[in-house]
Amino acid sequence: MKASVDQSICTGCSLCPDIDPAVFEIGDDGLAKVKVDEVPADAEDATQEAADSCPVSAITVG
């Protein structure tokens, strides 16, 4: 599973790293970014929860 953040619509709300700090972090620009190439198997549920919880739907998983 891979995750991505559309930085053109991310608001930097910090919800995704709060939900799934193993996969997401806030970069120096104040926007969320994915910090792994592949989502670890034990983080897949949290990654999906982060995507579902994103208020601007900036996260894609697949």
N, CA, C and O atoms as a Tinker XYZ file with bonds, in Angstrom:
   248  protein
     1  N      0.835000   -1.175000    0.000000    73     2
     2  CA     0.000000    0.000000    0.000000    64     1     3
     3  C      0.884000    1.244000    0.000000    63     2     4     5
     4  O      1.890000    1.316000    0.705000    81     3
     5  N      0.484000    2.207000   -0.798000    73     3     6
     6  CA     1.190000    3.486000   -0.865000    64     5     7
     7  C      0.228000    4.590000   -0.455000    63     6     8     9
     8  O     -0.988000    4.467000   -0.607000    81     7
     9  N      0.787000    5.653000    0.060000    73     7    10
    10  CA    -0.010000    6.824000    0.424000    64     9    11
    11  C      0.629000    8.048000   -0.207000    63    10    12    13
    12  O      1.840000    8.097000   -0.419000    81    11
    13  N     -0.204000    9.033000   -0.503000    73    11    14
    14  CA     0.322000   10.290000   -1.016000    64    13    15
    15  C     -0.531000   11.438000   -0.487000    63    14    16    17
    16  O     -1.701000   11.265000   -0.146000    81    15
    17  N      0.087000   12.610000   -0.431000    73    15    18
    18  CA    -0.609000   13.816000    0.009000    64    17    19
    19  C     -0.548000   14.834000   -1.121000    63    18    20    21
    20  O      0.529000   15.153000   -1.624000    81    19
    21  N     -1.703000   15.337000   -1.513000    73    19    22
    22  CA    -1.768000   16.389000   -2.522000    64    21    23
    23  C     -1.472000   17.710000   -1.820000    63    22    24    25
    24  O     -2.337000   18.293000   -1.166000    81    23
    25  N     -0.234000   18.168000   -1.969000    73    23    26
    26  CA     0.209000   19.354000   -1.260000    64    25    27
    27  C     -0.486000   20.627000   -1.751000    63    26    28    29
    28  O     -0.459000   21.650000   -1.067000    81    27
    29  N     -1.104000   20.568000   -2.922000    73    27    30
    30  CA    -1.787000   21.759000   -3.425000    64    29    31
    31  C     -3.099000   22.036000   -2.685000    63    30    32    33
    32  O     -3.625000   23.147000   -2.751000    81    31
    33  N     -3.633000   21.021000   -1.976000    73    31    34
    34  CA    -4.857000   21.239000   -1.208000    64    33    35
    35  C     -4.688000   20.993000    0.288000    63    34    36    37
    36  O     -5.590000   21.309000    1.065000    81    35
    37  N     -3.557000   20.438000    0.707000    73    35    38
    38  CA    -3.300000   20.203000    2.131000    64    37    39
    39  C     -3.311000   21.534000    2.883000    63    38    40    41
    40  O     -2.744000   22.523000    2.419000    81    39
    41  N     -3.962000   21.547000    4.047000    73    39    42
    42  CA    -4.021000   22.760000    4.861000    64    41    43
    43  C     -3.060000   22.713000    6.047000    63    42    44    45
    44  O     -2.954000   23.683000    6.798000    81    43
    45  N     -2.363000   21.596000    6.219000    73    43    46
    46  CA    -1.413000   21.478000    7.326000    64    45    47
    47  C     -2.087000   21.387000    8.683000    63    46    48    49
    48  O     -1.542000   21.870000    9.676000    81    47
    49  N     -3.248000   20.784000    8.743000    73    47    50
    50  CA    -4.013000   20.725000    9.993000    64    49    51
    51  C     -3.402000   19.788000   11.037000    63    50    52    53
    52  O     -3.770000   19.850000   12.210000    81    51
    53  N     -2.479000   18.928000   10.627000    73    51    54
    54  CA    -1.772000   17.979000   11.506000    64    53    55
    55  C     -2.599000   16.780000   11.936000    63    54    56    57
    56  O     -2.163000   16.014000   12.795000    81    55
    57  N     -3.768000   16.599000   11.369000    73    55    58
    58  CA    -4.593000   15.463000   11.752000    64    57    59
    59  C     -3.959000   14.134000   11.347000    63    58    60    61
    60  O     -3.985000   13.175000   12.119000    81    59
    61  N     -3.391000   14.071000   10.144000    73    59    62
    62  CA    -2.846000   12.790000    9.679000    64    61    63
    63  C     -1.651000   12.308000   10.518000    63    62    64    65
    64  O     -1.614000   11.130000   10.874000    81    63
    65  N     -0.671000   13.171000   10.849000    73    63    66
    66  CA     0.390000   12.652000   11.711000    64    65    67
    67  C     -0.085000   12.367000   13.138000    63    66    68    69
    68  O      0.508000   11.540000   13.831000    81    67
    69  N     -1.145000   13.040000   13.581000    73    67    70
    70  CA    -1.715000   12.710000   14.893000    64    69    71
    71  C     -2.305000   11.312000   14.875000    63    70    72    73
    72  O     -2.175000   10.570000   15.849000    81    71
    73  N     -2.956000   10.943000   13.774000    73    71    74
    74  CA    -3.570000    9.619000   13.639000    64    73    75
    75  C     -2.532000    8.556000   13.307000    63    74    76    77
    76  O     -2.581000    7.455000   13.856000    81    75
    77  N     -1.598000    8.865000   12.420000    73    75    78
    78  CA    -0.643000    7.869000   11.922000    64    77    79
    79  C      0.769000    8.451000   11.802000    63    78    80    81
    80  O      1.234000    8.735000   10.698000    81    79
    81  N      1.442000    8.627000   12.936000    73    79    82
    82  CA     2.790000    9.215000   12.905000    64    81    83
    83  C      3.846000    8.328000   12.254000    63    82    84    85
    84  O      4.941000    8.799000   11.945000    81    83
    85  N      3.533000    7.051000   12.041000    73    83    86
    86  CA     4.483000    6.162000   11.371000    64    85    87
    87  C      4.584000    6.469000    9.886000    63    86    88    89
    88  O      5.579000    6.121000    9.249000    81    87
    89  N      3.561000    7.120000    9.324000    73    87    90
    90  CA     3.506000    7.343000    7.879000    64    89    91
    91  C      3.546000    8.825000    7.511000    63    90    92    93
    92  O      4.141000    9.196000    6.499000    81    91
    93  N      2.920000    9.673000    8.324000    73    91    94
    94  CA     2.800000   11.088000    7.974000    64    93    95
    95  C      3.577000   11.981000    8.931000    63    94    96    97
    96  O      3.762000   11.653000   10.103000    81    95
    97  N      4.027000   13.114000    8.409000    73    95    98
    98  CA     4.665000   14.139000    9.218000    64    97    99
    99  C      4.383000   15.495000    8.582000    63    98   100   101
   100  O      4.004000   15.581000    7.414000    81    99
   101  N      4.572000   16.537000    9.357000    73    99   102
   102  CA     4.437000   17.888000    8.839000    64   101   103
   103  C      5.833000   18.364000    8.442000    63   102   104   105
   104  O      6.758000   18.341000    9.253000    81   103
   105  N      5.975000   18.789000    7.201000    73   103   106
   106  CA     7.263000   19.233000    6.683000    64   105   107
   107  C      7.590000   20.650000    7.111000    63   106   108   109
   108  O      6.790000   21.321000    7.763000    81   107
   109  N      8.765000   21.089000    6.737000    73   107   110
   110  CA     9.218000   22.441000    7.060000    64   109   111
   111  C      8.314000   23.513000    6.458000    63   110   112   113
   112  O      8.281000   24.645000    6.942000    81   111
   113  N      7.585000   23.160000    5.409000    73   111   114
   114  CA     6.677000   24.104000    4.762000    64   113   115
   115  C      5.306000   24.168000    5.442000    63   114   116   117
   116  O      4.427000   24.916000    5.015000    81   115
   117  N      5.134000   23.373000    6.508000    73   115   118
   118  CA     3.877000   23.379000    7.246000    64   117   119
   119  C      2.812000   22.475000    6.677000    63   118   120   121
   120  O      1.684000   22.468000    7.169000    81   119
   121  N      3.144000   21.707000    5.645000    73   119   122
   122  CA     2.195000   20.804000    5.011000    64   121   123
   123  C      2.541000   19.353000    5.315000    63   122   124   125
   124  O      3.695000   19.018000    5.583000    81   123
   125  N      1.536000   18.506000    5.269000    73   123   126
   126  CA     1.741000   17.084000    5.518000    64   125   127
   127  C      2.508000   16.448000    4.379000    63   126   128   129
   128  O      2.407000   16.862000    3.224000    81   127
   129  N      3.277000   15.430000    4.732000    73   127   130
   130  CA     3.955000   14.636000    3.717000    64   129   131
   131  C      4.062000   13.204000    4.204000    63   130   132   133
   132  O      3.995000   12.926000    5.401000    81   131
   133  N      4.230000   12.300000    3.249000    73   131   134
   134  CA     4.409000   10.883000    3.541000    64   133   135
   135  C      5.892000   10.651000    3.749000    63   134   136   137
   136  O      6.715000   11.085000    2.942000    81   135
   137  N      6.236000    9.965000    4.833000    73   135   138
   138  CA     7.654000    9.768000    5.133000    64   137   139
   139  C      8.150000    8.349000    4.874000    63   138   140   141
   140  O      9.276000    8.012000    5.239000    81   139
   141  N      7.320000    7.515000    4.247000    73   139   142
   142  CA     7.722000    6.146000    3.900000    64   141   143
   143  C      7.346000    5.867000    2.445000    63   142   144   145
   144  O      6.381000    6.433000    1.931000    81   143
   145  N      8.106000    4.998000    1.785000    73   143   146
   146  CA     7.766000    4.603000    0.411000    64   145   147
   147  C      6.576000    3.653000    0.388000    63   146   148   149
   148  O      5.685000    3.783000   -0.450000    81   147
   149  N      6.568000    2.707000    1.301000    73   147   150
   150  CA     5.480000    1.734000    1.423000    64   149   151
   151  C      4.926000    1.819000    2.839000    63   150   152   153
   152  O      5.686000    1.866000    3.807000    81   151
   153  N      3.609000    1.837000    2.957000    73   151   154
   154  CA     2.980000    1.851000    4.275000    64   153   155
   155  C      3.205000    0.491000    4.929000    63   154   156   157
   156  O      2.878000   -0.537000    4.336000    81   155
   157  N      3.758000    0.469000    6.142000    73   155   158
   158  CA     3.939000   -0.819000    6.829000    64   157   159
   159  C      2.587000   -1.505000    7.049000    63   158   160   161
   160  O      1.576000   -0.842000    7.279000    81   159
   161  N      2.583000   -2.810000    6.978000    73   159   162
   162  CA     1.341000   -3.580000    7.102000    64   161   163
   163  C      0.602000   -3.252000    8.397000    63   162   164   165
   164  O     -0.627000   -3.188000    8.410000    81   163
   165  N      1.337000   -3.045000    9.474000    73   163   166
   166  CA     0.681000   -2.768000   10.750000    64   165   167
   167  C      0.161000   -1.334000   10.857000    63   166   168   169
   168  O     -0.486000   -0.994000   11.848000    81   167
   169  N      0.426000   -0.495000    9.870000    73   167   170
   170  CA    -0.053000    0.889000    9.872000    64   169   171
   171  C     -1.161000    1.125000    8.841000    63   170   172   173
   172  O     -1.670000    2.241000    8.734000    81   171
   173  N     -1.534000    0.106000    8.092000    73   171   174
   174  CA    -2.499000    0.305000    7.008000    64   173   175
   175  C     -3.848000    0.829000    7.498000    63   174   176   177
   176  O     -4.430000    1.709000    6.863000    81   175
   177  N     -4.351000    0.309000    8.609000    73   175   178
   178  CA    -5.639000    0.777000    9.117000    64   177   179
   179  C     -5.564000    2.243000    9.534000    63   178   180   181
   180  O     -6.477000    3.018000    9.247000    81   179
   181  N     -4.484000    2.625000   10.207000    73   179   182
   182  CA    -4.314000    4.015000   10.634000    64   181   183
   183  C     -4.142000    4.933000    9.430000    63   182   184   185
   184  O     -4.637000    6.060000    9.434000    81   183
   185  N     -3.449000    4.461000    8.408000    73   183   186
   186  CA    -3.268000    5.261000    7.199000    64   185   187
   187  C     -4.604000    5.508000    6.518000    63   186   188   189
   188  O     -4.877000    6.622000    6.070000    81   187
   189  N     -5.430000    4.487000    6.437000    73   187   190
   190  CA    -6.763000    4.644000    5.847000    64   189   191
   191  C     -7.611000    5.577000    6.698000    63   190   192   193
   192  O     -8.357000    6.397000    6.162000    81   191
   193  N     -7.506000    5.463000    8.022000    73   191   194
   194  CA    -8.249000    6.358000    8.910000    64   193   195
   195  C     -7.821000    7.813000    8.697000    63   194   196   197
   196  O     -8.658000    8.716000    8.676000    81   195
   197  N     -6.518000    8.031000    8.539000    73   195   198
   198  CA    -6.012000    9.384000    8.288000    64   197   199
   199  C     -6.574000    9.927000    6.981000    63   198   200   201
   200  O     -6.990000   11.084000    6.913000    81   199
   201  N     -6.587000    9.101000    5.952000    73   199   202
   202  CA    -7.135000    9.528000    4.662000    64   201   203
   203  C     -8.621000    9.856000    4.783000    63   202   204   205
   204  O     -9.081000   10.869000    4.256000    81   203
   205  N     -9.363000    9.007000    5.469000    73   203   206
   206  CA   -10.800000    9.217000    5.629000    64   205   207
   207  C    -11.096000   10.448000    6.484000    63   206   208   209
   208  O    -12.140000   11.080000    6.320000    81   207
   209  N    -10.187000   10.789000    7.390000    73   207   210
   210  CA   -10.389000   11.903000    8.313000    64   209   211
   211  C     -9.906000   13.236000    7.774000    63   210   212   213
   212  O    -10.235000   14.281000    8.336000    81   211
   213  N     -9.137000   13.224000    6.700000    73   211   214
   214  CA    -8.590000   14.471000    6.158000    64   213   215
   215  C     -9.735000   15.406000    5.767000    63   214   216   217
   216  O    -10.578000   15.041000    4.948000    81   215
   217  N     -9.771000   16.612000    6.348000    73   215   218
   218  CA   -10.900000   17.510000    6.078000    64   217   219
   219  C    -10.973000   18.035000    4.642000    63   218   220   221
   220  O    -12.023000   18.511000    4.212000    81   219
   221  N     -9.871000   17.952000    3.903000    73   219   222
   222  CA    -9.872000   18.439000    2.517000    64   221   223
   223  C     -9.613000   17.318000    1.506000    63   222   224   225
   224  O     -9.408000   17.579000    0.321000    81   223
   225  N     -9.624000   16.077000    1.979000    73   223   226
   226  CA    -9.425000   14.894000    1.126000    64   225   227
   227  C     -8.121000   14.977000    0.329000    63   226   228   229
   228  O     -8.092000   14.683000   -0.866000    81   227
   229  N     -7.043000   15.382000    1.009000    73   227   230
   230  CA    -5.749000   15.519000    0.350000    64   229   231
   231  C     -4.956000   14.221000    0.305000    63   230   232   233
   232  O     -3.944000   14.146000   -0.393000    81   231
   233  N     -5.390000   13.204000    1.031000    73   231   234
   234  CA    -4.637000   11.954000    1.134000    64   233   235
   235  C     -5.256000   10.899000    0.241000    63   234   236   237
   236  O     -6.471000   10.698000    0.245000    81   235
   237  N     -4.410000   10.226000   -0.526000    73   235   238
   238  CA    -4.814000    9.110000   -1.363000    64   237   239
   239  C     -4.051000    7.876000   -0.906000    63   238   240   241
   240  O     -2.841000    7.936000   -0.689000    81   239
   241  N     -4.751000    6.763000   -0.762000    73   239   242
   242  CA    -4.088000    5.504000   -0.432000    64   241   243
   243  C     -4.492000    4.452000   -1.455000    63   242   244   245
   244  O     -5.580000    4.497000   -2.028000    81   243
   245  N     -3.596000    3.519000   -1.666000    73   243   246
   246  CA    -3.909000    2.466000   -2.622000    64   245   247
   247  C     -2.794000    1.495000   -2.773000    63   246   248
   248  O     -2.903000    0.544000   -3.547000    81   247
